[in-house]
Amino acid sequence: MSINIRLFASLREQIGESELSIEANKADNVREVWTIISNDSPMQANTLCSINMEYVNSDHKVKDGDEVAFFPPVTGG
């Protein structure tokens, strides 16, 4: 029973891993997943989050088997 987590670009560097997993019963929503993997560091307000390849907000519920991904904000020019 786990939630798989993927991190991209600067967030991967910040956490020091590109892929992690946590027990499903440890987190209720995406924000709690971030809190666990980041050792209580606050998530930047403009961080993009997805569950199973669909963008969600940080209050979205997570469940066993979900893949949660975190992306730093992207700008273009």
PDB file of N, H, CA, C and O in Angstrom:
ATOM      1  N   MET A   1       0.847  -1.180   0.000  1.00  0.00           N
ATOM      2  CA  MET A   1       0.000   0.000   0.000  1.00  0.00           C
ATOM      3  C   MET A   1       0.892   1.243   0.000  1.00  0.00           C
ATOM      4  O   MET A   1       1.447   1.628   1.029  1.00  0.00           O
ATOM      5  N   SER A   2       1.016   1.855  -1.170  1.00  0.00           N
ATOM      6  H   SER A   2       0.565   1.542  -2.006  1.00  0.00           H
ATOM      7  CA  SER A   2       1.911   3.003  -1.234  1.00  0.00           C
ATOM      8  C   SER A   2       1.448   4.015  -2.268  1.00  0.00           C
ATOM      9  O   SER A   2       0.629   3.730  -3.142  1.00  0.00           O
ATOM     10  N   ILE A   3       2.004   5.195  -2.129  1.00  0.00           N
ATOM     11  H   ILE A   3       2.669   5.426  -1.419  1.00  0.00           H
ATOM     12  CA  ILE A   3       1.827   6.282  -3.080  1.00  0.00           C
ATOM     13  C   ILE A   3       3.196   6.520  -3.698  1.00  0.00           C
ATOM     14  O   ILE A   3       4.180   6.713  -2.983  1.00  0.00           O
ATOM     15  N   ASN A   4       3.261   6.507  -5.011  1.00  0.00           N
ATOM     16  H   ASN A   4       2.462   6.351  -5.592  1.00  0.00           H
ATOM     17  CA  ASN A   4       4.519   6.747  -5.718  1.00  0.00           C
ATOM     18  C   ASN A   4       4.619   8.229  -6.044  1.00  0.00           C
ATOM     19  O   ASN A   4       3.635   8.862  -6.428  1.00  0.00           O
ATOM     20  N   ILE A   5       5.811   8.769  -5.888  1.00  0.00           N
ATOM     21  H   ILE A   5       6.610   8.255  -5.577  1.00  0.00           H
ATOM     22  CA  ILE A   5       6.022  10.203  -6.050  1.00  0.00           C
ATOM     23  C   ILE A   5       7.141  10.423  -7.058  1.00  0.00           C
ATOM     24  O   ILE A   5       8.172   9.753  -7.015  1.00  0.00           O
ATOM     25  N   ARG A   6       6.923  11.375  -7.972  1.00  0.00           N
ATOM     26  H   ARG A   6       6.084  11.920  -8.007  1.00  0.00           H
ATOM     27  CA  ARG A   6       7.935  11.764  -8.949  1.00  0.00           C
ATOM     28  C   ARG A   6       8.192  13.262  -8.813  1.00  0.00           C
ATOM     29  O   ARG A   6       7.267  14.052  -8.628  1.00  0.00           O
ATOM     30  N   LEU A   7       9.448  13.630  -8.908  1.00  0.00           N
ATOM     31  H   LEU A   7      10.200  12.988  -9.058  1.00  0.00           H
ATOM     32  CA  LEU A   7       9.859  15.027  -8.787  1.00  0.00           C
ATOM     33  C   LEU A   7      10.653  15.426 -10.020  1.00  0.00           C
ATOM     34  O   LEU A   7      11.430  14.636 -10.556  1.00  0.00           O
ATOM     35  N   PHE A   8      10.449  16.664 -10.464  1.00  0.00           N
ATOM     36  H   PHE A   8       9.818  17.306 -10.029  1.00  0.00           H
ATOM     37  CA  PHE A   8      11.079  17.121 -11.694  1.00  0.00           C
ATOM     38  C   PHE A   8      11.887  18.393 -11.474  1.00  0.00           C
ATOM     39  O   PHE A   8      11.564  19.216 -10.616  1.00  0.00           O
ATOM     40  N   ALA A   9      12.946  18.534 -12.270  1.00  0.00           N
ATOM     41  H   ALA A   9      13.208  17.866 -12.966  1.00  0.00           H
ATOM     42  CA  ALA A   9      13.783  19.732 -12.356  1.00  0.00           C
ATOM     43  C   ALA A   9      14.286  20.182 -10.977  1.00  0.00           C
ATOM     44  O   ALA A   9      14.852  19.378 -10.237  1.00  0.00           O
ATOM     45  N   SER A  10      14.090  21.435 -10.634  1.00  0.00           N
ATOM     46  H   SER A  10      13.631  22.089 -11.235  1.00  0.00           H
ATOM     47  CA  SER A  10      14.642  21.972  -9.386  1.00  0.00           C
ATOM     48  C   SER A  10      14.052  21.305  -8.150  1.00  0.00           C
ATOM     49  O   SER A  10      14.706  21.262  -7.109  1.00  0.00           O
ATOM     50  N   LEU A  11      12.835  20.786  -8.242  1.00  0.00           N
ATOM     51  H   LEU A  11      12.303  20.821  -9.088  1.00  0.00           H
ATOM     52  CA  LEU A  11      12.257  20.093  -7.082  1.00  0.00           C
ATOM     53  C   LEU A  11      12.976  18.771  -6.836  1.00  0.00           C
ATOM     54  O   LEU A  11      13.158  18.364  -5.689  1.00  0.00           O
ATOM     55  N   ARG A  12      13.383  18.107  -7.903  1.00  0.00           N
ATOM     56  H   ARG A  12      13.236  18.438  -8.835  1.00  0.00           H
ATOM     57  CA  ARG A  12      14.182  16.888  -7.769  1.00  0.00           C
ATOM     58  C   ARG A  12      15.496  17.210  -7.071  1.00  0.00           C
ATOM     59  O   ARG A  12      15.945  16.456  -6.208  1.00  0.00           O
ATOM     60  N   GLU A  13      16.110  18.320  -7.440  1.00  0.00           N
ATOM     61  H   GLU A  13      15.745  18.933  -8.142  1.00  0.00           H
ATOM     62  CA  GLU A  13      17.362  18.731  -6.811  1.00  0.00           C
ATOM     63  C   GLU A  13      17.149  19.107  -5.348  1.00  0.00           C
ATOM     64  O   GLU A  13      17.975  18.787  -4.494  1.00  0.00           O
ATOM     65  N   GLN A  14      16.052  19.780  -5.064  1.00  0.00           N
ATOM     66  H   GLN A  14      15.381  20.040  -5.758  1.00  0.00           H
ATOM     67  CA  GLN A  14      15.750  20.192  -3.689  1.00  0.00           C
ATOM     68  C   GLN A  14      15.577  18.984  -2.775  1.00  0.00           C
ATOM     69  O   GLN A  14      16.099  18.973  -1.661  1.00  0.00           O
ATOM     70  N   ILE A  15      14.850  17.970  -3.234  1.00  0.00           N
ATOM     71  H   ILE A  15      14.426  17.979  -4.139  1.00  0.00           H
ATOM     72  CA  ILE A  15      14.573  16.790  -2.415  1.00  0.00           C
ATOM     73  C   ILE A  15      15.720  15.785  -2.478  1.00  0.00           C
ATOM     74  O   ILE A  15      15.946  15.034  -1.529  1.00  0.00           O
ATOM     75  N   GLY A  16      16.444  15.774  -3.600  1.00  0.00           N
ATOM     76  H   GLY A  16      16.260  16.384  -4.371  1.00  0.00           H
ATOM     77  CA  GLY A  16      17.572  14.865  -3.742  1.00  0.00           C
ATOM     78  C   GLY A  16      17.207  13.507  -4.313  1.00  0.00           C
ATOM     79  O   GLY A  16      18.032  12.593  -4.302  1.00  0.00           O
ATOM     80  N   GLU A  17      16.005  13.360  -4.805  1.00  0.00           N
ATOM     81  H   GLU A  17      15.335  14.102  -4.814  1.00  0.00           H
ATOM     82  CA  GLU A  17      15.525  12.109  -5.408  1.00  0.00           C
ATOM     83  C   GLU A  17      14.608  12.459  -6.566  1.00  0.00           C
ATOM     84  O   GLU A  17      13.968  13.511  -6.560  1.00  0.00           O
ATOM     85  N   SER A  18      14.541  11.581  -7.558  1.00  0.00           N
ATOM     86  H   SER A  18      15.061  10.726  -7.562  1.00  0.00           H
ATOM     87  CA  SER A  18      13.581  11.790  -8.639  1.00  0.00           C
ATOM     88  C   SER A  18      12.317  10.963  -8.432  1.00  0.00           C
ATOM     89  O   SER A  18      11.252  11.321  -8.935  1.00  0.00           O
ATOM     90  N   GLU A  19      12.430   9.860  -7.695  1.00  0.00           N
ATOM     91  H   GLU A  19      13.295   9.570  -7.286  1.00  0.00           H
ATOM     92  CA  GLU A  19      11.278   9.016  -7.405  1.00  0.00           C
ATOM     93  C   GLU A  19      11.354   8.522  -5.973  1.00  0.00           C
ATOM     94  O   GLU A  19      12.417   8.143  -5.483  1.00  0.00           O
ATOM     95  N   LEU A  20      10.201   8.533  -5.311  1.00  0.00           N
ATOM     96  H   LEU A  20       9.337   8.841  -5.710  1.00  0.00           H
ATOM     97  CA  LEU A  20      10.080   8.070  -3.923  1.00  0.00           C
ATOM     98  C   LEU A  20       8.753   7.359  -3.775  1.00  0.00           C
ATOM     99  O   LEU A  20       7.913   7.405  -4.674  1.00  0.00           O
ATOM    100  N   SER A  21       8.564   6.713  -2.665  1.00  0.00           N
ATOM    101  H   SER A  21       9.247   6.675  -1.935  1.00  0.00           H
ATOM    102  CA  SER A  21       7.238   6.207  -2.326  1.00  0.00           C
ATOM    103  C   SER A  21       7.046   6.341  -0.823  1.00  0.00           C
ATOM    104  O   SER A  21       7.999   6.284  -0.046  1.00  0.00           O
ATOM    105  N   ILE A  22       5.788   6.521  -0.435  1.00  0.00           N
ATOM    106  H   ILE A  22       5.013   6.567  -1.067  1.00  0.00           H
ATOM    107  CA  ILE A  22       5.430   6.582   0.978  1.00  0.00           C
ATOM    108  C   ILE A  22       4.235   5.670   1.194  1.00  0.00           C
ATOM    109  O   ILE A  22       3.530   5.317   0.248  1.00  0.00           O
ATOM    110  N   GLU A  23       4.018   5.298   2.424  1.00  0.00           N
ATOM    111  H   GLU A  23       4.591   5.584   3.192  1.00  0.00           H
ATOM    112  CA  GLU A  23       2.855   4.484   2.747  1.00  0.00           C
ATOM    113  C   GLU A  23       1.591   5.305   2.533  1.00  0.00           C
ATOM    114  O   GLU A  23       1.537   6.482   2.890  1.00  0.00           O
ATOM    115  N   ALA A  24       0.590   4.685   1.955  1.00  0.00           N
ATOM    116  H   ALA A  24       0.635   3.729   1.665  1.00  0.00           H
ATOM    117  CA  ALA A  24      -0.646   5.388   1.596  1.00  0.00           C
ATOM    118  C   ALA A  24      -1.352   5.984   2.808  1.00  0.00           C
ATOM    119  O   ALA A  24      -2.013   7.015   2.687  1.00  0.00           O
ATOM    120  N   ASN A  25      -1.227   5.362   3.955  1.00  0.00           N
ATOM    121  H   ASN A  25      -0.690   4.524   4.053  1.00  0.00           H
ATOM    122  CA  ASN A  25      -1.934   5.862   5.142  1.00  0.00           C
ATOM    123  C   ASN A  25      -1.221   7.031   5.817  1.00  0.00           C
ATOM    124  O   ASN A  25      -1.707   7.543   6.826  1.00  0.00           O
ATOM    125  N   LYS A  26      -0.089   7.461   5.288  1.00  0.00           N
ATOM    126  H   LYS A  26       0.306   7.046   4.468  1.00  0.00           H
ATOM    127  CA  LYS A  26       0.669   8.578   5.882  1.00  0.00           C
ATOM    128  C   LYS A  26       0.176   9.954   5.434  1.00  0.00           C
ATOM    129  O   LYS A  26       0.410  10.946   6.124  1.00  0.00           O
ATOM    130  N   ALA A  27      -0.506  10.025   4.287  1.00  0.00           N
ATOM    131  H   ALA A  27      -0.696   9.220   3.726  1.00  0.00           H
ATOM    132  CA  ALA A  27      -0.922  11.328   3.742  1.00  0.00           C
ATOM    133  C   ALA A  27      -2.363  11.259   3.263  1.00  0.00           C
ATOM    134  O   ALA A  27      -2.804  10.256   2.700  1.00  0.00           O
ATOM    135  N   ASP A  28      -3.084  12.347   3.498  1.00  0.00           N
ATOM    136  H   ASP A  28      -2.726  13.162   3.955  1.00  0.00           H
ATOM    137  CA  ASP A  28      -4.479  12.439   3.076  1.00  0.00           C
ATOM    138  C   ASP A  28      -4.629  13.186   1.756  1.00  0.00           C
ATOM    139  O   ASP A  28      -5.555  12.923   0.989  1.00  0.00           O
ATOM    140  N   ASN A  29      -3.713  14.120   1.494  1.00  0.00           N
ATOM    141  H   ASN A  29      -2.961  14.334   2.117  1.00  0.00           H
ATOM    142  CA  ASN A  29      -3.813  14.919   0.264  1.00  0.00           C
ATOM    143  C   ASN A  29      -2.417  15.241  -0.271  1.00  0.00           C
ATOM    144  O   ASN A  29      -1.409  14.903   0.349  1.00  0.00           O
ATOM    145  N   VAL A  30      -2.376  15.891  -1.418  1.00  0.00           N
ATOM    146  H   VAL A  30      -3.195  16.166  -1.922  1.00  0.00           H
ATOM    147  CA  VAL A  30      -1.111  16.185  -2.092  1.00  0.00           C
ATOM    148  C   VAL A  30      -0.203  17.044  -1.216  1.00  0.00           C
ATOM    149  O   VAL A  30       1.002  16.798  -1.155  1.00  0.00           O
ATOM    150  N   ARG A  31      -0.752  18.033  -0.547  1.00  0.00           N
ATOM    151  H   ARG A  31      -1.731  18.233  -0.596  1.00  0.00           H
ATOM    152  CA  ARG A  31       0.060  18.904   0.315  1.00  0.00           C
ATOM    153  C   ARG A  31       0.750  18.096   1.419  1.00  0.00           C
ATOM    154  O   ARG A  31       1.909  18.355   1.742  1.00  0.00           O
ATOM    155  N   GLU A  32       0.047  17.123   1.994  1.00  0.00           N
ATOM    156  H   GLU A  32      -0.894  16.913   1.732  1.00  0.00           H
ATOM    157  CA  GLU A  32       0.646  16.287   3.032  1.00  0.00           C
ATOM    158  C   GLU A  32       1.755  15.400   2.465  1.00  0.00           C
ATOM    159  O   GLU A  32       2.753  15.145   3.139  1.00  0.00           O
ATOM    160  N   VAL A  33       1.582  14.934   1.234  1.00  0.00           N
ATOM    161  H   VAL A  33       0.771  15.141   0.687  1.00  0.00           H
ATOM    162  CA  VAL A  33       2.652  14.173   0.575  1.00  0.00           C
ATOM    163  C   VAL A  33       3.899  15.044   0.497  1.00  0.00           C
ATOM    164  O   VAL A  33       4.993  14.596   0.841  1.00  0.00           O
ATOM    165  N   TRP A  34       3.739  16.293   0.042  1.00  0.00           N
ATOM    166  H   TRP A  34       2.851  16.656  -0.238  1.00  0.00           H
ATOM    167  CA  TRP A  34       4.877  17.205  -0.058  1.00  0.00           C
ATOM    168  C   TRP A  34       5.524  17.422   1.312  1.00  0.00           C
ATOM    169  O   TRP A  34       6.749  17.399   1.431  1.00  0.00           O
ATOM    170  N   THR A  35       4.725  17.628   2.317  1.00  0.00           N
ATOM    171  H   THR A  35       3.730  17.648   2.220  1.00  0.00           H
ATOM    172  CA  THR A  35       5.245  17.869   3.669  1.00  0.00           C
ATOM    173  C   THR A  35       6.109  16.692   4.136  1.00  0.00           C
ATOM    174  O   THR A  35       7.163  16.889   4.740  1.00  0.00           O
ATOM    175  N   ILE A  36       5.658  15.485   3.852  1.00  0.00           N
ATOM    176  H   ILE A  36       4.802  15.325   3.361  1.00  0.00           H
ATOM    177  CA  ILE A  36       6.403  14.293   4.265  1.00  0.00           C
ATOM    178  C   ILE A  36       7.736  14.194   3.524  1.00  0.00           C
ATOM    179  O   ILE A  36       8.773  13.979   4.152  1.00  0.00           O
ATOM    180  N   ILE A  37       7.724  14.344   2.221  1.00  0.00           N
ATOM    181  H   ILE A  37       6.882  14.519   1.711  1.00  0.00           H
ATOM    182  CA  ILE A  37       8.961  14.135   1.459  1.00  0.00           C
ATOM    183  C   ILE A  37       9.942  15.296   1.580  1.00  0.00           C
ATOM    184  O   ILE A  37      11.134  15.135   1.316  1.00  0.00           O
ATOM    185  N   SER A  38       9.441  16.473   1.981  1.00  0.00           N
ATOM    186  H   SER A  38       8.473  16.603   2.195  1.00  0.00           H
ATOM    187  CA  SER A  38      10.311  17.654   2.058  1.00  0.00           C
ATOM    188  C   SER A  38      10.753  17.984   3.479  1.00  0.00           C
ATOM    189  O   SER A  38      11.348  19.034   3.719  1.00  0.00           O
ATOM    190  N   ASN A  39      10.463  17.089   4.422  1.00  0.00           N
ATOM    191  H   ASN A  39       9.980  16.235   4.227  1.00  0.00           H
ATOM    192  CA  ASN A  39      10.804  17.343   5.829  1.00  0.00           C
ATOM    193  C   ASN A  39      10.225  18.661   6.313  1.00  0.00           C
ATOM    194  O   ASN A  39      10.921  19.477   6.917  1.00  0.00           O
ATOM    195  N   ASP A  40       8.935  18.859   6.037  1.00  0.00           N
ATOM    196  H   ASP A  40       8.370  18.197   5.545  1.00  0.00           H
ATOM    197  CA  ASP A  40       8.163  20.018   6.497  1.00  0.00           C
ATOM    198  C   ASP A  40       8.507  21.346   5.816  1.00  0.00           C
ATOM    199  O   ASP A  40       8.128  22.404   6.319  1.00  0.00           O
ATOM    200  N   SER A  41       9.208  21.315   4.695  1.00  0.00           N
ATOM    201  H   SER A  41       9.515  20.455   4.286  1.00  0.00           H
ATOM    202  CA  SER A  41       9.447  22.555   3.949  1.00  0.00           C
ATOM    203  C   SER A  41       8.141  22.969   3.271  1.00  0.00           C
ATOM    204  O   SER A  41       7.420  22.116   2.753  1.00  0.00           O
ATOM    205  N   PRO A  42       7.831  24.248   3.268  1.00  0.00           N
ATOM    206  CA  PRO A  42       6.586  24.674   2.610  1.00  0.00           C
ATOM    207  C   PRO A  42       6.668  24.500   1.092  1.00  0.00           C
ATOM    208  O   PRO A  42       7.722  24.698   0.486  1.00  0.00           O
ATOM    209  N   MET A  43       5.551  24.133   0.500  1.00  0.00           N
ATOM    210  H   MET A  43       4.695  23.972   0.992  1.00  0.00           H
ATOM    211  CA  MET A  43       5.478  24.021  -0.955  1.00  0.00           C
ATOM    212  C   MET A  43       5.224  25.409  -1.525  1.00  0.00           C
ATOM    213  O   MET A  43       4.354  26.129  -1.035  1.00  0.00           O
ATOM    214  N   GLN A  44       5.974  25.795  -2.556  1.00  0.00           N
ATOM    215  H   GLN A  44       6.681  25.211  -2.954  1.00  0.00           H
ATOM    216  CA  GLN A  44       5.743  27.083  -3.193  1.00  0.00           C
ATOM    217  C   GLN A  44       4.334  27.101  -3.767  1.00  0.00           C
ATOM    218  O   GLN A  44       3.855  26.098  -4.296  1.00  0.00           O
ATOM    219  N   ALA A  45       3.685  28.233  -3.661  1.00  0.00           N
ATOM    220  H   ALA A  45       4.074  29.048  -3.231  1.00  0.00           H
ATOM    221  CA  ALA A  45       2.288  28.359  -4.087  1.00  0.00           C
ATOM    222  C   ALA A  45       2.090  28.029  -5.555  1.00  0.00           C
ATOM    223  O   ALA A  45       1.009  27.579  -5.936  1.00  0.00           O
ATOM    224  N   ASN A  46       3.092  28.238  -6.386  1.00  0.00           N
ATOM    225  H   ASN A  46       3.970  28.604  -6.077  1.00  0.00           H
ATOM    226  CA  ASN A  46       2.938  28.015  -7.825  1.00  0.00           C
ATOM    227  C   ASN A  46       3.495  26.669  -8.299  1.00  0.00           C
ATOM    228  O   ASN A  46       3.696  26.476  -9.498  1.00  0.00           O
ATOM    229  N   THR A  47       3.747  25.734  -7.367  1.00  0.00           N
ATOM    230  H   THR A  47       3.584  25.891  -6.394  1.00  0.00           H
ATOM    231  CA  THR A  47       4.178  24.390  -7.732  1.00  0.00           C
ATOM    232  C   THR A  47       3.025  23.662  -8.407  1.00  0.00           C
ATOM    233  O   THR A  47       1.896  23.687  -7.917  1.00  0.00           O
ATOM    234  N   LEU A  48       3.309  23.016  -9.527  1.00  0.00           N
ATOM    235  H   LEU A  48       4.226  22.995  -9.925  1.00  0.00           H
ATOM    236  CA  LEU A  48       2.292  22.232 -10.219  1.00  0.00           C
ATOM    237  C   LEU A  48       2.286  20.809  -9.661  1.00  0.00           C
ATOM    238  O   LEU A  48       3.341  20.218  -9.431  1.00  0.00           O
ATOM    239  N   CYS A  49       1.094  20.270  -9.448  1.00  0.00           N
ATOM    240  H   CYS A  49       0.236  20.750  -9.635  1.00  0.00           H
ATOM    241  CA  CYS A  49       0.937  18.935  -8.883  1.00  0.00           C
ATOM    242  C   CYS A  49       0.034  18.112  -9.784  1.00  0.00           C
ATOM    243  O   CYS A  49      -0.899  18.639 -10.390  1.00  0.00           O
ATOM    244  N   SER A  50       0.312  16.825  -9.868  1.00  0.00           N
ATOM    245  H   SER A  50       1.069  16.397  -9.375  1.00  0.00           H
ATOM    246  CA  SER A  50      -0.590  15.949 -10.614  1.00  0.00           C
ATOM    247  C   SER A  50      -0.757  14.639  -9.864  1.00  0.00           C
ATOM    248  O   SER A  50       0.108  14.212  -9.099  1.00  0.00           O
ATOM    249  N   ILE A  51      -1.895  14.021 -10.110  1.00  0.00           N
ATOM    250  H   ILE A  51      -2.598  14.368 -10.732  1.00  0.00           H
ATOM    251  CA  ILE A  51      -2.155  12.662  -9.639  1.00  0.00           C
ATOM    252  C   ILE A  51      -2.520  11.846 -10.868  1.00  0.00           C
ATOM    253  O   ILE A  51      -3.448  12.179 -11.605  1.00  0.00           O
ATOM    254  N   ASN A  52      -1.767  10.771 -11.072  1.00  0.00           N
ATOM    255  H   ASN A  52      -1.013  10.501 -10.473  1.00  0.00           H
ATOM    256  CA  ASN A  52      -2.015   9.878 -12.198  1.00  0.00           C
ATOM    257  C   ASN A  52      -2.110  10.650 -13.520  1.00  0.00           C
ATOM    258  O   ASN A  52      -2.990  10.408 -14.346  1.00  0.00           O
ATOM    259  N   MET A  53      -1.169  11.589 -13.688  1.00  0.00           N
ATOM    260  H   MET A  53      -0.454  11.786 -13.017  1.00  0.00           H
ATOM    261  CA  MET A  53      -1.002  12.383 -14.912  1.00  0.00           C
ATOM    262  C   MET A  53      -2.116  13.385 -15.183  1.00  0.00           C
ATOM    263  O   MET A  53      -2.300  13.801 -16.327  1.00  0.00           O
ATOM    264  N   GLU A  54      -2.856  13.777 -14.165  1.00  0.00           N
ATOM    265  H   GLU A  54      -2.707  13.439 -13.235  1.00  0.00           H
ATOM    266  CA  GLU A  54      -3.857  14.837 -14.297  1.00  0.00           C
ATOM    267  C   GLU A  54      -3.551  15.910 -13.266  1.00  0.00           C
ATOM    268  O   GLU A  54      -3.377  15.613 -12.084  1.00  0.00           O
ATOM    269  N   TYR A  55      -3.486  17.168 -13.719  1.00  0.00           N
ATOM    270  H   TYR A  55      -3.627  17.409 -14.679  1.00  0.00           H
ATOM    271  CA  TYR A  55      -3.192  18.257 -12.797  1.00  0.00           C
ATOM    272  C   TYR A  55      -4.299  18.388 -11.753  1.00  0.00           C
ATOM    273  O   TYR A  55      -5.488  18.293 -12.057  1.00  0.00           O
ATOM    274  N   VAL A  56      -3.863  18.611 -10.507  1.00  0.00           N
ATOM    275  H   VAL A  56      -2.897  18.688 -10.260  1.00  0.00           H
ATOM    276  CA  VAL A  56      -4.791  18.765  -9.379  1.00  0.00           C
ATOM    277  C   VAL A  56      -4.269  19.877  -8.482  1.00  0.00           C
ATOM    278  O   VAL A  56      -3.127  20.313  -8.626  1.00  0.00           O
ATOM    279  N   ASN A  57      -5.102  20.334  -7.559  1.00  0.00           N
ATOM    280  H   ASN A  57      -6.030  19.979  -7.442  1.00  0.00           H
ATOM    281  CA  ASN A  57      -4.618  21.306  -6.571  1.00  0.00           C
ATOM    282  C   ASN A  57      -4.041  20.545  -5.383  1.00  0.00           C
ATOM    283  O   ASN A  57      -4.203  19.330  -5.275  1.00  0.00           O
ATOM    284  N   SER A  58      -3.382  21.255  -4.512  1.00  0.00           N
ATOM    285  H   SER A  58      -3.251  22.242  -4.600  1.00  0.00           H
ATOM    286  CA  SER A  58      -2.674  20.601  -3.404  1.00  0.00           C
ATOM    287  C   SER A  58      -3.601  20.023  -2.339  1.00  0.00           C
ATOM    288  O   SER A  58      -3.147  19.265  -1.482  1.00  0.00           O
ATOM    289  N   ASP A  59      -4.883  20.363  -2.375  1.00  0.00           N
ATOM    290  H   ASP A  59      -5.252  20.979  -3.071  1.00  0.00           H
ATOM    291  CA  ASP A  59      -5.840  19.799  -1.427  1.00  0.00           C
ATOM    292  C   ASP A  59      -6.479  18.506  -1.925  1.00  0.00           C
ATOM    293  O   ASP A  59      -7.286  17.897  -1.223  1.00  0.00           O
ATOM    294  N   HIS A  60      -6.118  18.091  -3.132  1.00  0.00           N
ATOM    295  H   HIS A  60      -5.462  18.585  -3.703  1.00  0.00           H
ATOM    296  CA  HIS A  60      -6.716  16.894  -3.722  1.00  0.00           C
ATOM    297  C   HIS A  60      -6.336  15.652  -2.908  1.00  0.00           C
ATOM    298  O   HIS A  60      -5.177  15.488  -2.526  1.00  0.00           O
ATOM    299  N   LYS A  61      -7.293  14.800  -2.653  1.00  0.00           N
ATOM    300  H   LYS A  61      -8.234  14.934  -2.964  1.00  0.00           H
ATOM    301  CA  LYS A  61      -7.082  13.569  -1.873  1.00  0.00           C
ATOM    302  C   LYS A  61      -6.196  12.595  -2.650  1.00  0.00           C
ATOM    303  O   LYS A  61      -6.244  12.536  -3.878  1.00  0.00           O
ATOM    304  N   VAL A  62      -5.393  11.839  -1.915  1.00  0.00           N
ATOM    305  H   VAL A  62      -5.354  11.887  -0.917  1.00  0.00           H
ATOM    306  CA  VAL A  62      -4.581  10.778  -2.496  1.00  0.00           C
ATOM    307  C   VAL A  62      -5.034   9.439  -1.931  1.00  0.00           C
ATOM    308  O   VAL A  62      -5.604   9.359  -0.843  1.00  0.00           O
ATOM    309  N   LYS A  63      -4.762   8.388  -2.706  1.00  0.00           N
ATOM    310  H   LYS A  63      -4.299   8.453  -3.590  1.00  0.00           H
ATOM    311  CA  LYS A  63      -5.131   7.049  -2.241  1.00  0.00           C
ATOM    312  C   LYS A  63      -4.063   6.048  -2.673  1.00  0.00           C
ATOM    313  O   LYS A  63      -3.188   6.359  -3.481  1.00  0.00           O
ATOM    314  N   ASP A  64      -4.152   4.869  -2.130  1.00  0.00           N
ATOM    315  H   ASP A  64      -4.863   4.617  -1.473  1.00  0.00           H
ATOM    316  CA  ASP A  64      -3.212   3.802  -2.423  1.00  0.00           C
ATOM    317  C   ASP A  64      -3.093   3.585  -3.928  1.00  0.00           C
ATOM    318  O   ASP A  64      -4.100   3.507  -4.632  1.00  0.00           O
ATOM    319  N   GLY A  65      -1.864   3.487  -4.415  1.00  0.00           N
ATOM    320  H   GLY A  65      -1.046   3.550  -3.843  1.00  0.00           H
ATOM    321  CA  GLY A  65      -1.617   3.239  -5.819  1.00  0.00           C
ATOM    322  C   GLY A  65      -1.482   4.482  -6.673  1.00  0.00           C
ATOM    323  O   GLY A  65      -1.097   4.379  -7.838  1.00  0.00           O
ATOM    324  N   ASP A  66      -1.786   5.660  -6.133  1.00  0.00           N
ATOM    325  H   ASP A  66      -2.098   5.744  -5.187  1.00  0.00           H
ATOM    326  CA  ASP A  66      -1.662   6.900  -6.898  1.00  0.00           C
ATOM    327  C   ASP A  66      -0.199   7.212  -7.207  1.00  0.00           C
ATOM    328  O   ASP A  66       0.703   6.861  -6.447  1.00  0.00           O
ATOM    329  N   GLU A  67       0.011   7.876  -8.336  1.00  0.00           N
ATOM    330  H   GLU A  67      -0.722   8.162  -8.953  1.00  0.00           H
ATOM    331  CA  GLU A  67       1.304   8.464  -8.644  1.00  0.00           C
ATOM    332  C   GLU A  67       1.141   9.977  -8.536  1.00  0.00           C
ATOM    333  O   GLU A  67       0.371  10.577  -9.286  1.00  0.00           O
ATOM    334  N   VAL A  68       1.859  10.586  -7.612  1.00  0.00           N
ATOM    335  H   VAL A  68       2.484  10.098  -7.003  1.00  0.00           H
ATOM    336  CA  VAL A  68       1.807  12.027  -7.394  1.00  0.00           C
ATOM    337  C   VAL A  68       3.094  12.619  -7.965  1.00  0.00           C
ATOM    338  O   VAL A  68       4.190  12.145  -7.665  1.00  0.00           O
ATOM    339  N   ALA A  69       2.954  13.651  -8.784  1.00  0.00           N
ATOM    340  H   ALA A  69       2.064  14.037  -9.028  1.00  0.00           H
ATOM    341  CA  ALA A  69       4.124  14.295  -9.377  1.00  0.00           C
ATOM    342  C   ALA A  69       4.126  15.780  -9.030  1.00  0.00           C
ATOM    343  O   ALA A  69       3.079  16.422  -8.953  1.00  0.00           O
ATOM    344  N   PHE A  70       5.320  16.301  -8.826  1.00  0.00           N
ATOM    345  H   PHE A  70       6.171  15.780  -8.888  1.00  0.00           H
ATOM    346  CA  PHE A  70       5.509  17.718  -8.509  1.00  0.00           C
ATOM    347  C   PHE A  70       6.422  18.342  -9.562  1.00  0.00           C
ATOM    348  O   PHE A  70       7.485  17.812  -9.884  1.00  0.00           O
ATOM    349  N   PHE A  71       5.973  19.491 -10.094  1.00  0.00           N
ATOM    350  H   PHE A  71       5.109  19.922  -9.833  1.00  0.00           H
ATOM    351  CA  PHE A  71       6.709  20.207 -11.135  1.00  0.00           C
ATOM    352  C   PHE A  71       6.939  21.645 -10.685  1.00  0.00           C
ATOM    353  O   PHE A  71       6.023  22.277 -10.158  1.00  0.00           O
ATOM    354  N   PRO A  72       8.146  22.174 -10.885  1.00  0.00           N
ATOM    355  CA  PRO A  72       8.341  23.591 -10.569  1.00  0.00           C
ATOM    356  C   PRO A  72       7.575  24.440 -11.566  1.00  0.00           C
ATOM    357  O   PRO A  72       7.257  23.971 -12.659  1.00  0.00           O
ATOM    358  N   PRO A  73       7.273  25.681 -11.210  1.00  0.00           N
ATOM    359  CA  PRO A  73       6.580  26.557 -12.150  1.00  0.00           C
ATOM    360  C   PRO A  73       7.406  26.746 -13.427  1.00  0.00           C
ATOM    361  O   PRO A  73       8.636  26.765 -13.389  1.00  0.00           O
ATOM    362  N   VAL A  74       6.724  26.882 -14.525  1.00  0.00           N
ATOM    363  H   VAL A  74       5.724  26.867 -14.556  1.00  0.00           H
ATOM    364  CA  VAL A  74       7.370  27.027 -15.819  1.00  0.00           C
ATOM    365  C   VAL A  74       7.035  28.411 -16.383  1.00  0.00           C
ATOM    366  O   VAL A  74       5.887  28.855 -16.345  1.00  0.00           O
ATOM    367  N   THR A  75       8.056  29.073 -16.900  1.00  0.00           N
ATOM    368  H   THR A  75       8.989  28.713 -16.930  1.00  0.00           H
ATOM    369  CA  THR A  75       7.819  30.350 -17.563  1.00  0.00           C
ATOM    370  C   THR A  75       8.377  30.260 -18.972  1.00  0.00           C
ATOM    371  O   THR A  75       9.261  29.450 -19.255  1.00  0.00           O
ATOM    372  N   GLY A  76       7.872  31.067 -19.814  1.00  0.00           N
ATOM    373  H   GLY A  76       7.155  31.724 -19.584  1.00  0.00           H
ATOM    374  CA  GLY A  76       8.349  31.051 -21.193  1.00  0.00           C
ATOM    375  C   GLY A  76       8.560  32.461 -21.700  1.00  0.00           C
ATOM    376  O   GLY A  76       8.217  33.439 -21.036  1.00  0.00           O
ATOM    377  N   GLY A  77       9.107  32.541 -22.836  1.00  0.00           N
ATOM    378  H   GLY A  77       9.386  31.746 -23.376  1.00  0.00           H
ATOM    379  CA  GLY A  77       9.372  33.866 -23.357  1.00  0.00           C
ATOM    380  C   GLY A  77       9.276  33.923 -24.847  1.00  0.00           C
ATOM    381  O   GLY A  77       9.475  34.984 -25.438  1.00  0.00           O
TER     382      GLY A  77
END
